[in-house]
Amino acid sequence: MEITVRKSDLLQELLLLQGVVERKTTMPILANILAEATPEGKLLLAATDLELGLQSACAATVKKSGACALPARRLLDYVRLLPEADIALKRLENHWVSLRCGRANTRMVGMSRENFPELAVFPPAGAITLPAAPLRAMIQKTIFAISSEETRYTLNGALLVLKPSSLALVATDGHRLAHIVQDQLALGGVTAELRALVPRKAMAELLGLLEEAPAEAAVEFAQDDTHLFFRVPLAGAEPGAEGSRRLLSARKLTGQFPNFEAVLPKAPMVPVPLNRQEFMDSIKRVAQFADERSHLIRVRLEENKVIVASSNSDMGESDEELATAYTGAPMLIGFNSAYLQQFLEVVDEDEVLLEVKDENSAGQLRPNASDGAQYRYVVMPMRI
């Protein structure tokens, strides 16, 4: 293998691949990326941790095709430090690789291409097209609610629900639930409801790929018996050409996702309209005096006002009053301040609704105006 590649192009792909590379492993090959030069003038790059795989590419001048595995972190750190110039990369004997860039000349120890695991292959048929921009926004509004507790295996992902004209994402950790639906979409290839449980790490990597994709792009989604696949176009690449799309593959989560429909409030609730920025800023200040483990704050509802408060015998206490058009009975509810903040940080609208039933029932937050998506965030109350 002997190629020349622009530093900026290589660095962009190496940064994306880092999220997939396995760092804590007994298999040294998983700490490497696979680099393969093709006669068509592409450098194909791949990384995997056996649960997640990412394949990408960048343009290169290929003098001699071939492949090798290179240490992902060391390669990234070194390329970062190189000047903005072309990098000449050449495979030597015994899996060593030389890199030349300007006055810099380095030899790096690699591994055999044969040791690198085979990655899952995108199915030849049955692909579904999803609009990239709505999907990106939906992931941003749900990913933080996915459970990070490994013991709650079925909650370690978000539920993707596809219908012929709508796309939905649901995430929960058992204490709060984020649910968003985008209607009036034309999803090619969907004839009936289809559900898929997407692992948290795959969601995070997909979000990164979507942020790099063209705004009008369409993502190809497919699945087989063991894997989910997302094929995302590269900005500026010729459609259909080799290396014009990044491919993310994720091993399916097993198990049954909870019945989220039963959690969504159905009975009428009392709305409390609030300015999003003012509410978020108040919570951030008051939370400085909340218990560091529980993050408990108290939300008191009174006529035409909301009082947000917290206290800690070791640090002090704080409270702030916000004006609102609330006319219901006085009510005091405890919430995890971090849960409220995470919702308020991803909402784009200026006004949000805090909807409540009573002090012991889950509260619901949602934007007061819709941008075309139906976004609901259900939070369980805390004992005061």
N, C-alpha and C positions, 0 to 999 in steps of 0.2 A: 504494500500500500504506500502510495506517495501522492500527496495532495498539497494544494495551497488554498487557504481559506481566510476570509477577512476576520479579524479579531472580533469586531462587533457582532457579526453573525454567529460565530461560534459561542461567544459569551452569552448571548441571549438564550440559546438552546441549553447551554450548561446550567444556567440559572433555573430554568424550568424543570430540568431533570432532577435537580437536587432533592426536591420534595418526595420523589419516589425512591431514591437510593436508600437501601437499608444500611443503617449505621451500626446497630447492635445485632450482630449475627455471627454464627459459627461458620458461615459459608463466606469466605473472603471474596468470592467472585461477585457477590451481591453488592459489595461496596464499589463496584466498577460500573462504568458505562460501556456499552458496545458501540464502537465506531466502525462504520463500513462505507468505503468509497465505491461508488458505482460508475460504470463507463458512461452513464448519462450526465455526469457532472454534478452529482449530489453526494453529500456526506450524510448518511443515515445514522441517527443516534438513538440509543434505546437504554432504558433502565428498568429494573424490576426489584421488588422485594418479595416476590412469589405470590403476593396478594393483589398487588397493583403493578401495572406495566404502562410505560409511556414510550411511544415511538415518535420521533420527530426527524427533521432534516434541515440542512442549510445548503446554499449553493457553494460549490467548490470547483477548482480547476484540478481535474484528476489526471495525473500522469500515469498512475498504475493503480488499478482497483485492488481491493483486499479488505481485510477486517482485523481488528484487534480489540481487546478489552483494556481500558485505562482507568486508573483510580480516580473516581469522580471528584472527591473533595480536593485532592491535591491538584488535579488538572484545573479545576475552577479557580482555586486560589492563585495558581501560577498565571493563568491566562488573564486574570484581573489585573495583574501587575505589569503586563506587557504594554508597550506603546501601541498607539492606534496605527496598525500596519498589518500587512498580510502575514499569516503564519504558515510556514512550510512544515508539514508533518510527514514523517517517513518511518515506516516500520523497519526495524533492524532484526538481527538474529536474536533468538531466544526471547522473543516477545518484547524486546526493548523498543522504544520509540524515541526518535529525535524530533525536537521542536526548534525551529529557527524563526526569529522575529527581530528584524533590525540587527543590532549587535548581540542580541541574546541567543545563546546556543545551549540547549538543555537536552539531556537524555533521561528518559523516565522508564521505570520498570512497569511493564504491562502484564497481561495474562492471555492465555490462549482463547481464541474465539470459541473453540469447541467446548470450553467449560461454562460458557454463558448459557443460562436456561433458555429454552425455546419459549417465545411469547405467544399468547393466544392470538388467533387469526380472526379478523373481522369476517362475519358470516357472509357468504356470497349472495344471499337473498334475505328479504324480510326487513330491510332497513327502514326506519321512520325518520322523517325530517322534522326538526324542532327549530324554531326561530331563536337565534343566539341571544339577542338583546333581552327579551322577556325572561328567558331561562336564567341569564346572569343575574337579573334583578331578583328573581324568585329565590335563587340560592342565597344571595346576600341577606334576604329577609327571613331565612329559616335555619341556616347552618349552625348558628350559635345555640340553638335549642336542642341539638343532637346530644345525646348522653355521651360522656367520656368515660363512664364506668365500664370496664371490660366485662364485669360480671353480668351486665344487662345487655346481652349480646344483640338481641333484636332491636334495641334502642340505639345501637351504634351506627345507625344510618338514617337517611330520610326516605320516606315513601314517595315515589314518583307515580302519579296517577295520570294516565293518558286516555283521552277520549277523542272522537273524531274532530271536535271543535273546541276542546279545552285542555289545559295543562294545569296540574296541581302538584304541590309539594307539601308534605307534612313532616314535622320533626317534633320529637318530645323526649324529655329525660325523666318523665314521671312527675315533675313538679311544675312544668309549664309546657305549653304546646303552641307551636307556630304553624299556621295553616294559610296557604295562599293559593288562589285559583285565578288563572287568566283565561277568560272566555274569548269567543269570536276569533279563534285561531284556526287556520287550515293546516292540520297535521297530516302530511302525506304518509300513507301506509297504515293509518289507524282505522280499523273498521268496527272495533268494539273496545270496551274498557280494558286497559292493560295496566298492571301494577308491577313495579320493580322497586326493590329495596337497595338504595345506593349507599355504600359505606361512607362514613364521615371523611376519611382520608381521600377517597375518590371525589367527593363533593368539593373538597378544598382544592384539589389539583384541577378539576374541571373548571372551577371558578377562575383560576389563574389562566387557563387556556382561553376561556371566553373573553377575558379582559384584553388578550392579545389579538383576538379575532376581529375581522371587519364588522361594523355595526349591523350591516344588512345580511350577515352570514347565516347559513342554515347548518345546523349540527345534525349529523347522521347518528341515530341511536339504533342499536341492535343488541340482541342477546342470544346466547345458546344455552346449553344445559348447565354450564358452570360459570359463565362470565357475562358481564355487561360491557358494552362497547360504546364509546363516544368518539366520533371522528370530527375534528374541528378544523376548518380551513385556516390557512396562514394568510395574513395580510399581504397583498401584493403578489401572491402566487397564482400561477395559471391553473384554473380549475381542471381537475382530472389528471394533472401531471404528477409524475412520481415525486414524492416528498412535498406535495402541495397541501397536505393535511397532517395534523398531529393526531395520533391515535392513542386514546386512553382506554385501557382494559382493566376491569376490576372483578375479582372473584366474588360471586354472589354471596350475600349473607343468607344463612338458613334460619328458619323459624318464622313465626307469625307475628307481624306487626300488630300492635294493639288496635282495638276498635276505636279509632279516633273520633268517629261520628258521635259516639256516646258521650264524649267529653265536651264537645262543642255545645255551649249553652243554647237552649231552645226556648225557655220561658222568657217573657219580656223582662228587660233589665232597665235600671234607671241610668240614663246617660249623664256623664259629667264632662262637658266640653272644656278642654284646656289648651293653652298655647304650648306647643311641643317644646320649643326652646326654653321657655320659662320653667316648665315642669321639669325638664331634664336638668337644667342648671340648679334648681332648688334641691333635687334629689342628690346631685353630686356633692353639694355643700353639706347637706344634712347627713349624708352617709359617712362623712368624716368622723362622726361621733357614734356610729353604729357598732354593734358587736362585730369583731373582725371575722368570726366564724360564720355567724348566721346572716350578717348584713341586714338585720331586721330594722325596718323603719315603720313608723305608724302614720297612716293616712286617715285623717279625721275629716269627715264630710259634714258641713253645716250649711245653713241657708246662704247661698251666694258666695261660698268660700270653701277652699280646701286647705287644710293645715297639714304640712308634712313635717314630721318630727322624729328625733331619735335621742337616745340618752345612753350613757355608759358611765358607771360609777368610777372607772379609772381615768376617763378622759374628759367627760363633761356632757353637755347636752346642746341641742340646736333645734330650732323650729322655724318654718317659713310659711307665710300665708299667701295663697293665690286666689284671685277673683275668678268666679265661675258662675254659670247660670244653673246652679243646683237648687232644687226646691223640695227634695225629699226629706225623709226623717234623718236626724243626726245618726251618724254611723262611724265606727272606728275599726279599721282593718289593718292588719299587719302584712307587709310584703317584703320580699327579698329585694333590696335596692338594686343589686346587680342585674336581676332579671328585668326590672323596669327600664334601667338604663340601656340595656342591649337592644330592646325594642325601639326606644326613642332615637337611638343613634342611627338606625337604618331607615327610618321613615322620612320621606321627602316632604310631606305635607306640613303646613304651618300649624294646623290644629288637629288634635287627636281627641278621641272619646275614651274615657275610662267608664266602663259600664259595670254596674254592681247590682247584686240582688239582695244580699244581706252580709253580715259580718263573717259568716262561716262558709259561704259559697265562693267558688272561683270567680275572680274578676276577669273582665275581658277588655283588651285595648285594641283599638283599630283607628286608622285614619278617618277623619271626619269627611273628607272628600276622596273620591276614588279616581285613580289614574288609569282605570280600565281593569285593574286587578282587585279581587276581593281578598283583603288581608285581615286575618284575625289572630290575636295572640291571647291565649288563655293562661292565667297565672293563679296557682293555688294560694290561698291565704296562709299566713303564719300565725301561730299562737302567740298572743301578746302576754 
